[in-house]
Amino acid sequence: MHKLLVLGDLEAAYARGNLQRGGKNTAASDHAWATTRAVAADAVRAGWNRAAFVQVMLDGPYKAGQHARTLQHRRGYDKAAAWLQRAWDGAQQYVHSTDPLATRQDFHAALAAFRSRIECTPWRGIAGKTDLRNLIARMDICAQAGSWDHTVSERDLAERMGCSRTTAHNSNQRLLDAKLLRQLDNGSPTEGAGWMLISRLPSTTSHRWSTPKGPEAGGAMSGSAVRQTDTDANLDSRTASRLMCLDAFAHHGLGGSGLAVLASLAEQDGQSIVELQASASISRPTAYRQLGKLKNLGLVRHEGELYHLSPAALEGAGAPTQHCADPVASWTETAERLGTAGTAEQRRRRHEAQRDHWRLEQVRLAERRRAAQQSPLPHPAVALPQYVRADGCAVDPATGEVFPGLYAASDGRWVWAEPEA
């Protein structure tokens, strides 16, 4: 928030386009309003009063107050102060109406609520299933860190998700665009990048589209909302977290849709094909294809119109059924039958080789910098003794050739003799 106040919204985390009636573009003013509300909310939490907030925004040289100062220049101090007071009052109302995260237990309660909403959100298509894996991996990291702020590199994230680094990078970009994720820094040579998981998923969106003069002028202060639609999506994210890094769920194996089917059946066993379409957020052909794979492996059995997990299916052990006479005994055997065995190990070895190359490159660059500091190269304009003859002329020490017109001046630098008129 200090960075937001001093430097402004550099990452455009609070930017959004909006066209009013008649086609007037209010994106700039809406961006300034959202940024001001965010600063006001943090000022309320820090214990400021309204007069101090108005004074800082109008009198201070801070980037976040630029719009308020422009409003003061154009319409006067009273208008600008009233605009800031509306932002302050709404922010104060919002902060007092929300439960603060005062302890680690409060955070884990908020994380559990966020996890339940993620599990009930439809994630359609290959990209949607990848983004779901990304969020599940980040929720596990946040649970260990005890905060929405966490540190993870793209390679580590890809290994947790069970995908390539490029896939993880593209998923990060989609989550950043959806305002479900915010990047705090780019990391360092020894640590991954810093991220913040946007946790607020309000059930209503009235505040998000409120104007500065609207009745609810405080509203959500961090990130954007995920619009919750009426859906029957429901899966067990903890089961998905445990299975998604295995070779059996690589792209050419069961994939993200097969993982969603198992996670959905783990949440509620005994579902029809129509119910699985909704709970796993997959199409009907994908549901039939994945269920066919799982039945042939002995992990799922079909009884009437319902599909059930085998007793030890989540451990990778199938059971003999009428569709499978030779069930798999483990997830390793499942990956071998699907042709994806060793994918995770190859990925880890490739990432470790890249990390080793990075570390060696950092050592090499550090040695070059150290050598350059100990014996700095002379300036190109400085005349070295081996290139200067006794009379001051420039000479090639290897051939003895004299460069006409080039001399060493009294200060030791090269000069060109002026041509005679």
C-alpha positions as a Markdown table, in Angstrom:
| # | Residue | x | y | z |
|---|---|---|---|---|
| 1 | Met | 0.0 | 0.0 | 0.0 |
| 2 | His | 2.9 | 2.3 | 0.6 |
| 3 | Lys | 4.1 | 1.6 | -2.9 |
| 4 | Leu | 0.6 | 2.3 | -4.2 |
| 5 | Leu | 0.4 | 5.6 | -2.4 |
| 6 | Val | 3.9 | 6.8 | -3.5 |
| 7 | Leu | 4.2 | 5.4 | -7.0 |
| 8 | Gly | 0.6 | 4.8 | -8.0 |
| 9 | Asp | -0.9 | 1.7 | -9.6 |
| 10 | Leu | 2.1 | 0.7 | -11.7 |
| 11 | Glu | 0.7 | -2.8 | -12.5 |
| 12 | Ala | -2.8 | -1.5 | -13.3 |
| 13 | Ala | -4.2 | -3.8 | -10.6 |
| 14 | Tyr | -7.2 | -1.5 | -10.1 |
| 15 | Ala | -7.8 | -0.5 | -13.8 |
| 16 | Arg | -10.9 | -1.4 | -15.7 |
| 17 | Gly | -12.6 | 0.0 | -18.7 |
| 18 | Asn | -16.1 | 1.5 | -18.5 |
| 19 | Leu | -18.3 | 3.2 | -21.0 |
| 20 | Gln | -21.1 | 5.3 | -19.7 |
| 21 | Arg | -24.3 | 6.0 | -21.6 |
| 22 | Gly | -23.6 | 7.9 | -24.7 |
| 23 | Gly | -20.2 | 6.2 | -25.2 |
| 24 | Lys | -18.2 | 8.4 | -22.8 |
| 25 | Asn | -15.0 | 6.6 | -21.7 |
| 26 | Thr | -14.5 | 6.9 | -17.9 |
| 27 | Ala | -11.7 | 4.4 | -17.6 |
| 28 | Ala | -9.2 | 6.9 | -16.2 |
| 29 | Ser | -11.5 | 8.4 | -13.6 |
| 30 | Asp | -12.7 | 4.9 | -12.5 |
| 31 | His | -9.1 | 3.8 | -12.2 |
| 32 | Ala | -8.3 | 6.9 | -10.0 |
| 33 | Trp | -11.4 | 6.2 | -7.9 |
| 34 | Ala | -10.5 | 2.6 | -7.3 |
| 35 | Thr | -6.9 | 3.5 | -6.4 |
| 36 | Thr | -8.1 | 6.2 | -4.0 |
| 37 | Arg | -10.5 | 3.7 | -2.3 |
| 38 | Ala | -7.7 | 1.2 | -1.9 |
| 39 | Val | -5.4 | 3.8 | -0.2 |
| 40 | Ala | -8.3 | 5.0 | 1.9 |
| 41 | Ala | -9.1 | 1.5 | 3.1 |
| 42 | Asp | -5.5 | 0.9 | 4.2 |
| 43 | Ala | -5.4 | 4.3 | 5.9 |
| 44 | Val | -8.5 | 3.3 | 7.9 |
| 45 | Arg | -6.8 | 0.1 | 8.9 |
| 46 | Ala | -3.7 | 2.1 | 9.9 |
| 47 | Gly | -5.7 | 4.3 | 12.2 |
| 48 | Trp | -5.7 | 7.6 | 10.2 |
| 49 | Asn | -8.6 | 10.1 | 10.5 |
| 50 | Arg | -10.4 | 11.6 | 7.5 |
| 51 | Ala | -8.6 | 15.0 | 7.8 |
| 52 | Ala | -5.2 | 13.4 | 7.7 |
| 53 | Phe | -6.1 | 11.3 | 4.6 |
| 54 | Val | -7.4 | 14.4 | 2.8 |
| 55 | Gln | -4.3 | 16.4 | 3.7 |
| 56 | Val | -1.9 | 13.7 | 2.5 |
| 57 | Met | -3.7 | 13.2 | -0.8 |
| 58 | Leu | -4.0 | 16.9 | -1.6 |
| 59 | Asp | -0.8 | 18.4 | -0.1 |
| 60 | Gly | 1.6 | 15.5 | -0.5 |
| 61 | Pro | 3.6 | 14.8 | -3.7 |
| 62 | Tyr | 2.2 | 11.2 | -3.9 |
| 63 | Lys | 1.2 | 9.7 | -7.2 |
| 64 | Ala | -2.1 | 8.3 | -5.8 |
| 65 | Gly | -3.3 | 11.8 | -5.1 |
| 66 | Gln | -2.7 | 13.2 | -8.6 |
| 67 | His | -6.3 | 12.9 | -9.6 |
| 68 | Ala | -7.5 | 14.6 | -6.5 |
| 69 | Arg | -5.0 | 17.4 | -7.0 |
| 70 | Thr | -6.2 | 17.8 | -10.6 |
| 71 | Leu | -9.8 | 18.0 | -9.4 |
| 72 | Gln | -8.7 | 20.7 | -6.9 |
| 73 | His | -7.0 | 22.7 | -9.6 |
| 74 | Arg | -10.0 | 22.5 | -12.0 |
| 75 | Arg | -13.0 | 22.7 | -9.6 |
| 76 | Gly | -11.6 | 24.0 | -6.3 |
| 77 | Tyr | -10.6 | 22.6 | -2.9 |
| 78 | Asp | -14.2 | 21.9 | -1.7 |
| 79 | Lys | -15.0 | 19.6 | -4.6 |
| 80 | Ala | -11.7 | 17.7 | -4.3 |
| 81 | Ala | -12.1 | 17.4 | -0.5 |
| 82 | Ala | -15.7 | 16.2 | -0.9 |
| 83 | Trp | -14.6 | 13.6 | -3.5 |
| 84 | Leu | -11.9 | 12.3 | -1.1 |
| 85 | Gln | -14.4 | 12.3 | 1.8 |
| 86 | Arg | -16.8 | 10.1 | -0.1 |
| 87 | Ala | -14.0 | 7.6 | -0.7 |
| 88 | Trp | -13.0 | 7.7 | 2.9 |
| 89 | Asp | -16.6 | 7.2 | 4.2 |
| 90 | Gly | -17.2 | 4.2 | 1.9 |
| 91 | Ala | -13.8 | 2.7 | 2.8 |
| 92 | Gln | -14.5 | 3.1 | 6.5 |
| 93 | Gln | -17.9 | 1.5 | 6.2 |
| 94 | Tyr | -16.4 | -1.4 | 4.2 |
| 95 | Val | -13.4 | -2.0 | 6.6 |
| 96 | His | -15.7 | -2.0 | 9.7 |
| 97 | Ser | -18.1 | -4.5 | 8.0 |
| 98 | Thr | -15.4 | -7.1 | 7.2 |
| 99 | Asp | -13.7 | -9.4 | 9.6 |
| 100 | Pro | -10.0 | -8.6 | 9.8 |
| 101 | Leu | -7.4 | -11.4 | 9.7 |
| 102 | Ala | -5.9 | -10.9 | 13.2 |
| 103 | Thr | -4.5 | -14.4 | 13.8 |
| 104 | Arg | -3.2 | -17.4 | 11.8 |
| 105 | Gln | -6.5 | -19.2 | 12.6 |
| 106 | Asp | -8.4 | -16.3 | 11.0 |
| 107 | Phe | -6.3 | -16.7 | 7.8 |
| 108 | His | -6.9 | -20.5 | 7.6 |
| 109 | Ala | -10.7 | -19.9 | 8.1 |
| 110 | Ala | -10.6 | -17.4 | 5.2 |
| 111 | Leu | -8.5 | -19.9 | 3.1 |
| 112 | Ala | -11.0 | -22.7 | 3.7 |
| 113 | Ala | -13.8 | -20.4 | 2.6 |
| 114 | Phe | -11.8 | -19.4 | -0.5 |
| 115 | Arg | -11.1 | -23.1 | -1.3 |
| 116 | Ser | -14.8 | -24.0 | -1.1 |
| 117 | Arg | -15.7 | -21.3 | -3.5 |
| 118 | Ile | -12.9 | -22.4 | -5.9 |
| 119 | Glu | -14.2 | -26.0 | -5.7 |
| 120 | Cys | -17.7 | -24.8 | -6.7 |
| 121 | Thr | -16.5 | -22.6 | -9.6 |
| 122 | Pro | -16.7 | -24.2 | -13.1 |
| 123 | Trp | -13.2 | -24.4 | -14.7 |
| 124 | Arg | -13.9 | -25.4 | -18.3 |
| 125 | Gly | -11.5 | -26.5 | -21.0 |
| 126 | Ile | -7.9 | -27.4 | -20.9 |
| 127 | Ala | -6.9 | -23.9 | -19.9 |
| 128 | Gly | -9.5 | -23.8 | -17.1 |
| 129 | Lys | -8.3 | -27.1 | -15.7 |
| 130 | Thr | -4.7 | -25.8 | -15.7 |
| 131 | Asp | -5.7 | -22.6 | -13.9 |
| 132 | Leu | -7.5 | -24.8 | -11.3 |
| 133 | Arg | -4.3 | -26.7 | -10.8 |
| 134 | Asn | -2.4 | -23.4 | -10.4 |
| 135 | Leu | -4.8 | -22.1 | -7.7 |
| 136 | Ile | -4.8 | -25.4 | -5.9 |
| 137 | Ala | -1.0 | -25.4 | -5.8 |
| 138 | Arg | -0.9 | -21.8 | -4.6 |
| 139 | Met | -3.5 | -22.5 | -1.9 |
| 140 | Asp | -1.2 | -25.3 | -0.5 |
| 141 | Ile | 1.7 | -22.9 | -0.5 |
| 142 | Cys | -0.3 | -20.1 | 1.2 |
| 143 | Ala | -1.5 | -22.7 | 3.8 |
| 144 | Gln | 2.2 | -23.4 | 4.7 |
| 145 | Ala | 3.1 | -19.7 | 4.6 |
| 146 | Gly | 0.1 | -18.6 | 6.7 |
| 147 | Ser | -0.5 | -15.6 | 4.4 |
| 148 | Trp | -2.0 | -14.7 | 1.0 |
| 149 | Asp | 1.5 | -13.5 | 0.1 |
| 150 | His | 3.8 | -16.3 | -1.0 |
| 151 | Thr | 7.0 | -17.0 | -2.8 |
| 152 | Val | 7.3 | -19.6 | -5.6 |
| 153 | Ser | 9.3 | -19.9 | -8.8 |
| 154 | Glu | 7.7 | -21.0 | -12.1 |
| 155 | Arg | 9.7 | -24.2 | -12.2 |
| 156 | Asp | 8.6 | -25.2 | -8.6 |
| 157 | Leu | 5.0 | -24.2 | -9.5 |
| 158 | Ala | 5.2 | -26.3 | -12.7 |
| 159 | Glu | 6.4 | -29.4 | -10.7 |
| 160 | Arg | 3.6 | -29.0 | -8.2 |
| 161 | Met | 1.0 | -28.6 | -11.0 |
| 162 | Gly | 2.4 | -31.5 | -13.1 |
| 163 | Cys | 2.9 | -29.4 | -16.2 |
| 164 | Ser | 5.6 | -27.7 | -18.2 |
| 165 | Arg | 7.1 | -24.3 | -17.2 |
| 166 | Thr | 5.6 | -22.7 | -20.3 |
| 167 | Thr | 2.1 | -23.9 | -19.3 |
| 168 | Ala | 2.6 | -22.6 | -15.8 |
| 169 | His | 3.7 | -19.2 | -17.1 |
| 170 | Asn | 0.7 | -19.0 | -19.4 |
| 171 | Ser | -1.6 | -19.9 | -16.5 |
| 172 | Asn | -0.1 | -17.2 | -14.4 |
| 173 | Gln | -0.8 | -14.6 | -17.1 |
| 174 | Arg | -4.4 | -15.7 | -17.3 |
| 175 | Leu | -4.8 | -15.4 | -13.5 |
| 176 | Leu | -3.1 | -12.0 | -13.5 |
| 177 | Asp | -5.5 | -10.8 | -16.2 |
| 178 | Ala | -8.5 | -12.2 | -14.2 |
| 179 | Lys | -7.2 | -10.3 | -11.1 |
| 180 | Leu | -7.1 | -13.5 | -9.1 |
| 181 | Leu | -3.4 | -13.1 | -8.7 |
| 182 | Arg | -0.9 | -10.3 | -8.2 |
| 183 | Gln | 2.8 | -10.3 | -8.7 |
| 184 | Leu | 4.6 | -8.5 | -5.9 |
| 185 | Asp | 8.2 | -8.7 | -7.2 |
| 186 | Asn | 10.4 | -10.6 | -9.7 |
| 187 | Gly | 12.4 | -12.5 | -7.1 |
| 188 | Ser | 16.1 | -12.8 | -6.9 |
| 189 | Pro | 18.9 | -15.2 | -8.1 |
| 190 | Thr | 18.3 | -17.4 | -5.1 |
| 191 | Glu | 14.5 | -16.9 | -4.4 |
| 192 | Gly | 11.4 | -17.2 | -6.5 |
| 193 | Ala | 9.0 | -14.3 | -7.4 |
| 194 | Gly | 6.7 | -12.9 | -4.8 |
| 195 | Trp | 2.9 | -13.3 | -5.4 |
| 196 | Met | -0.3 | -12.4 | -3.6 |
| 197 | Leu | -3.4 | -14.6 | -4.1 |
| 198 | Ile | -6.5 | -12.4 | -4.4 |
| 199 | Ser | -8.9 | -14.0 | -1.9 |
| 200 | Arg | -12.0 | -11.9 | -2.0 |
| 201 | Leu | -14.8 | -13.5 | -4.1 |
| 202 | Pro | -17.9 | -11.4 | -3.2 |
| 203 | Ser | -21.3 | -12.9 | -3.9 |
| 204 | Thr | -22.5 | -9.6 | -5.3 |
| 205 | Thr | -21.0 | -7.2 | -7.8 |
| 206 | Ser | -22.9 | -4.1 | -7.0 |
| 207 | His | -19.9 | -2.3 | -5.4 |
| 208 | Arg | -17.5 | -3.3 | -8.2 |
| 209 | Trp | -19.4 | -1.2 | -10.7 |
| 210 | Ser | -20.4 | 1.6 | -8.4 |
| 211 | Thr | -19.5 | 5.1 | -9.3 |
| 212 | Pro | -17.8 | 7.7 | -7.1 |
| 213 | Lys | -21.2 | 9.2 | -6.4 |
| 214 | Gly | -22.9 | 5.9 | -5.8 |
| 215 | Pro | -24.5 | 4.8 | -2.5 |
| 216 | Glu | -21.9 | 2.2 | -1.8 |
| 217 | Ala | -18.7 | 4.1 | -2.3 |
| 218 | Gly | -16.3 | 2.0 | -0.3 |
| 219 | Gly | -16.5 | -1.6 | -1.6 |
| 220 | Ala | -13.9 | -4.2 | -2.2 |
| 221 | Met | -10.4 | -2.9 | -1.9 |
| 222 | Ser | -8.3 | -5.7 | -3.4 |
| 223 | Gly | -8.5 | -7.2 | -6.8 |
| 224 | Ser | -11.5 | -8.0 | -8.9 |
| 225 | Ala | -14.4 | -10.4 | -8.3 |
| 226 | Val | -15.1 | -13.8 | -9.8 |
| 227 | Arg | -18.7 | -13.7 | -10.9 |
| 228 | Gln | -20.3 | -16.7 | -9.4 |
| 229 | Thr | -22.9 | -18.3 | -11.7 |
| 230 | Asp | -25.5 | -20.9 | -10.8 |
| 231 | Thr | -23.6 | -24.1 | -11.3 |
| 232 | Asp | -23.4 | -27.6 | -9.9 |
| 233 | Ala | -19.6 | -27.7 | -10.1 |
| 234 | Asn | -18.1 | -29.5 | -7.1 |
| 235 | Leu | -14.9 | -31.3 | -6.6 |
| 236 | Asp | -12.4 | -32.2 | -3.9 |
| 237 | Ser | -9.4 | -29.9 | -4.3 |
| 238 | Arg | -7.3 | -31.8 | -1.7 |
| 239 | Thr | -7.6 | -35.0 | -3.7 |
| 240 | Ala | -6.6 | -33.0 | -6.9 |
| 241 | Ser | -3.7 | -31.5 | -5.0 |
| 242 | Arg | -2.3 | -34.9 | -4.1 |
| 243 | Leu | -2.8 | -36.4 | -7.5 |
| 244 | Met | -2.0 | -33.7 | -10.1 |
| 245 | Cys | 1.8 | -33.9 | -9.9 |
| 246 | Leu | 1.8 | -37.7 | -10.7 |
| 247 | Asp | 2.8 | -39.0 | -14.2 |
| 248 | Ala | -0.6 | -40.5 | -14.7 |
| 249 | Phe | -2.2 | -37.1 | -14.9 |
| 250 | Ala | 0.2 | -35.6 | -17.5 |
| 251 | His | -1.1 | -34.0 | -20.6 |
| 252 | His | -1.1 | -37.2 | -22.7 |
| 253 | Gly | -2.3 | -39.4 | -19.8 |
| 254 | Leu | -5.5 | -38.7 | -17.9 |
| 255 | Gly | -4.9 | -35.0 | -18.0 |
| 256 | Gly | -6.8 | -32.3 | -16.2 |
| 257 | Ser | -10.2 | -33.6 | -17.2 |
| 258 | Gly | -9.4 | -37.1 | -15.8 |
| 259 | Leu | -8.2 | -35.4 | -12.6 |
| 260 | Ala | -11.4 | -33.4 | -12.4 |
| 261 | Val | -13.5 | -36.6 | -12.8 |
| 262 | Leu | -11.7 | -38.4 | -10.0 |
| 263 | Ala | -11.8 | -35.3 | -7.7 |
| 264 | Ser | -15.5 | -34.9 | -8.4 |
| 265 | Leu | -16.2 | -38.6 | -7.6 |
| 266 | Ala | -14.0 | -38.3 | -4.5 |
| 267 | Glu | -16.3 | -35.4 | -3.4 |
| 268 | Gln | -19.5 | -37.3 | -4.2 |
| 269 | Asp | -19.3 | -40.9 | -5.2 |
| 270 | Gly | -22.0 | -42.4 | -7.4 |
| 271 | Gln | -22.8 | -39.8 | -10.2 |
| 272 | Ser | -24.5 | -40.1 | -13.5 |
| 273 | Ile | -22.9 | -38.9 | -16.7 |
| 274 | Val | -25.0 | -35.7 | -16.6 |
| 275 | Glu | -24.0 | -35.0 | -13.0 |
| 276 | Leu | -20.4 | -35.6 | -13.8 |
| 277 | Gln | -20.5 | -33.1 | -16.7 |
| 278 | Ala | -21.7 | -30.4 | -14.3 |
| 279 | Ser | -19.6 | -31.3 | -11.2 |
| 280 | Ala | -16.3 | -31.8 | -13.2 |
| 281 | Ser | -17.1 | -28.9 | -15.7 |
| 282 | Ile | -16.4 | -31.1 | -18.7 |
| 283 | Ser | -18.3 | -31.8 | -21.9 |
| 284 | Arg | -20.2 | -35.0 | -22.6 |
| 285 | Pro | -17.7 | -36.4 | -25.1 |
| 286 | Thr | -14.8 | -35.7 | -22.6 |
| 287 | Ala | -16.8 | -37.4 | -19.8 |
| 288 | Tyr | -17.4 | -40.5 | -21.9 |
| 289 | Arg | -13.7 | -40.6 | -23.0 |
| 290 | Gln | -12.3 | -40.2 | -19.5 |
| 291 | Leu | -14.7 | -42.6 | -17.9 |
| 292 | Gly | -13.8 | -45.2 | -20.6 |
| 293 | Lys | -10.1 | -44.8 | -19.6 |
| 294 | Leu | -10.8 | -45.1 | -15.9 |
| 295 | Lys | -13.1 | -48.1 | -16.4 |
| 296 | Asn | -10.4 | -49.9 | -18.5 |
| 297 | Leu | -7.9 | -49.3 | -15.7 |
| 298 | Gly | -10.3 | -50.6 | -13.1 |
| 299 | Leu | -10.4 | -47.3 | -11.2 |
| 300 | Val | -14.1 | -46.7 | -11.9 |
| 301 | Arg | -17.0 | -49.1 | -12.0 |
| 302 | His | -20.3 | -48.6 | -13.8 |
| 303 | Glu | -23.5 | -49.7 | -12.1 |
| 304 | Gly | -26.6 | -48.8 | -13.9 |
| 305 | Glu | -26.5 | -45.1 | -14.7 |
| 306 | Leu | -24.1 | -44.3 | -11.9 |
| 307 | Tyr | -20.3 | -44.3 | -11.8 |
| 308 | His | -18.5 | -45.2 | -8.6 |
| 309 | Leu | -14.8 | -45.2 | -7.6 |
| 310 | Ser | -13.1 | -48.5 | -6.9 |
| 311 | Pro | -12.3 | -49.0 | -3.1 |
| 312 | Ala | -8.7 | -48.0 | -3.5 |
| 313 | Ala | -8.9 | -45.9 | -6.7 |
| 314 | Leu | -7.5 | -42.7 | -5.1 |
| 315 | Glu | -4.4 | -44.7 | -4.2 |
| 316 | Gly | -4.0 | -45.9 | -7.8 |
| 317 | Ala | -5.2 | -49.4 | -7.2 |
| 318 | Gly | -8.1 | -50.7 | -9.4 |
| 319 | Ala | -10.5 | -53.5 | -8.9 |
| 320 | Pro | -11.6 | -56.2 | -11.4 |
| 321 | Thr | -14.9 | -55.4 | -13.2 |
| 322 | Gln | -16.7 | -56.5 | -16.2 |
| 323 | His | -14.9 | -53.8 | -18.2 |
| 324 | Cys | -11.4 | -54.6 | -16.8 |
| 325 | Ala | -10.0 | -58.0 | -16.1 |
| 326 | Asp | -6.5 | -56.7 | -15.3 |
| 327 | Pro | -6.7 | -53.6 | -13.2 |
| 328 | Val | -3.7 | -51.4 | -12.3 |
| 329 | Ala | -2.0 | -51.8 | -9.0 |
| 330 | Ser | -0.5 | -48.3 | -8.6 |
| 331 | Trp | -0.3 | -44.9 | -10.2 |
| 332 | Thr | 3.1 | -45.8 | -11.5 |
| 333 | Glu | 1.6 | -48.8 | -13.4 |
| 334 | Thr | -1.2 | -46.4 | -14.6 |
| 335 | Ala | 1.4 | -44.0 | -16.1 |
| 336 | Glu | 3.2 | -47.0 | -17.8 |
| 337 | Arg | 0.0 | -48.1 | -19.5 |
| 338 | Leu | -0.8 | -44.6 | -20.6 |
| 339 | Gly | 2.7 | -44.0 | -21.8 |
| 340 | Thr | 3.5 | -41.1 | -19.5 |
| 341 | Ala | 5.8 | -42.8 | -17.0 |
| 342 | Gly | 8.9 | -40.8 | -16.1 |
| 343 | Thr | 7.4 | -37.4 | -17.2 |
| 344 | Ala | 7.7 | -35.8 | -13.8 |
| 345 | Glu | 11.3 | -37.1 | -13.3 |
| 346 | Gln | 12.4 | -35.8 | -16.7 |
| 347 | Arg | 10.8 | -32.4 | -15.8 |
| 348 | Arg | 12.6 | -32.3 | -12.4 |
| 349 | Arg | 16.0 | -33.2 | -14.0 |
| 350 | Arg | 15.5 | -30.6 | -16.7 |
| 351 | His | 14.6 | -28.0 | -14.1 |
| 352 | Glu | 17.6 | -29.0 | -11.9 |
| 353 | Ala | 19.9 | -28.7 | -14.9 |
| 354 | Gln | 18.6 | -25.3 | -15.6 |
| 355 | Arg | 19.1 | -24.3 | -12.0 |
| 356 | Asp | 22.7 | -25.6 | -12.0 |
| 357 | His | 23.4 | -23.7 | -15.2 |
| 358 | Trp | 21.9 | -20.5 | -13.7 |
| 359 | Arg | 24.1 | -20.9 | -10.6 |
| 360 | Leu | 27.2 | -21.5 | -12.6 |
| 361 | Glu | 26.4 | -18.5 | -14.8 |
| 362 | Gln | 26.0 | -16.3 | -11.7 |
| 363 | Val | 29.4 | -17.5 | -10.4 |
| 364 | Arg | 31.0 | -16.8 | -13.8 |
| 365 | Leu | 29.5 | -13.3 | -14.0 |
| 366 | Ala | 30.5 | -12.5 | -10.4 |
| 367 | Glu | 34.1 | -13.5 | -11.2 |
| 368 | Arg | 34.1 | -11.3 | -14.3 |
| 369 | Arg | 32.8 | -8.4 | -12.3 |
| 370 | Arg | 35.4 | -9.0 | -9.5 |
| 371 | Ala | 38.2 | -9.1 | -12.1 |
| 372 | Ala | 36.9 | -5.9 | -13.8 |
| 373 | Gln | 36.9 | -4.1 | -10.4 |
| 374 | Gln | 40.4 | -5.3 | -9.6 |
| 375 | Ser | 41.9 | -4.4 | -13.0 |
| 376 | Pro | 39.6 | -1.9 | -14.7 |
| 377 | Leu | 40.1 | -1.3 | -18.4 |
| 378 | Pro | 41.6 | 2.0 | -19.4 |
| 379 | His | 39.5 | 4.6 | -21.2 |
| 380 | Pro | 39.7 | 4.3 | -25.0 |
| 381 | Ala | 41.0 | 7.9 | -25.2 |
| 382 | Val | 43.9 | 7.2 | -22.8 |
| 383 | Ala | 47.3 | 6.5 | -24.6 |
| 384 | Leu | 49.0 | 3.4 | -23.4 |
| 385 | Pro | 52.8 | 3.6 | -23.2 |
| 386 | Gln | 53.4 | 0.8 | -25.8 |
| 387 | Tyr | 51.4 | 2.7 | -28.4 |
| 388 | Val | 53.4 | 6.0 | -28.0 |
| 389 | Arg | 56.8 | 6.7 | -29.6 |
| 390 | Ala | 59.4 | 8.9 | -27.9 |
| 391 | Asp | 58.3 | 11.9 | -29.9 |
| 392 | Gly | 54.6 | 11.4 | -29.0 |
| 393 | Cys | 53.4 | 9.8 | -32.3 |
| 394 | Ala | 51.1 | 6.9 | -32.3 |
| 395 | Val | 52.7 | 3.6 | -33.4 |
| 396 | Asp | 51.7 | 0.0 | -33.8 |
| 397 | Pro | 54.0 | -2.0 | -31.4 |
| 398 | Ala | 53.7 | -5.1 | -33.5 |
| 399 | Thr | 54.7 | -3.7 | -36.9 |
| 400 | Gly | 56.3 | -0.3 | -36.0 |
| 401 | Glu | 53.8 | 1.4 | -38.3 |
| 402 | Val | 53.2 | 5.1 | -37.5 |
| 403 | Phe | 49.7 | 6.5 | -37.6 |
| 404 | Pro | 50.1 | 9.9 | -39.1 |
| 405 | Gly | 48.3 | 12.8 | -37.4 |
| 406 | Leu | 47.6 | 10.9 | -34.1 |
| 407 | Tyr | 49.6 | 12.1 | -31.1 |
| 408 | Ala | 49.6 | 11.7 | -27.3 |
| 409 | Ala | 48.8 | 15.0 | -25.6 |
| 410 | Ser | 50.4 | 16.1 | -22.3 |
| 411 | Asp | 47.4 | 14.8 | -20.3 |
| 412 | Gly | 48.0 | 11.3 | -21.7 |
| 413 | Arg | 45.0 | 11.2 | -24.1 |
| 414 | Trp | 45.0 | 10.8 | -27.9 |
| 415 | Val | 44.6 | 13.9 | -30.0 |
| 416 | Trp | 44.4 | 14.4 | -33.7 |
| 417 | Ala | 46.7 | 17.0 | -35.2 |
| 418 | Glu | 44.9 | 19.8 | -37.0 |
| 419 | Pro | 45.5 | 19.7 | -40.8 |
| 420 | Glu | 47.6 | 22.4 | -42.2 |
| 421 | Ala | 45.8 | 25.1 | -44.1 |
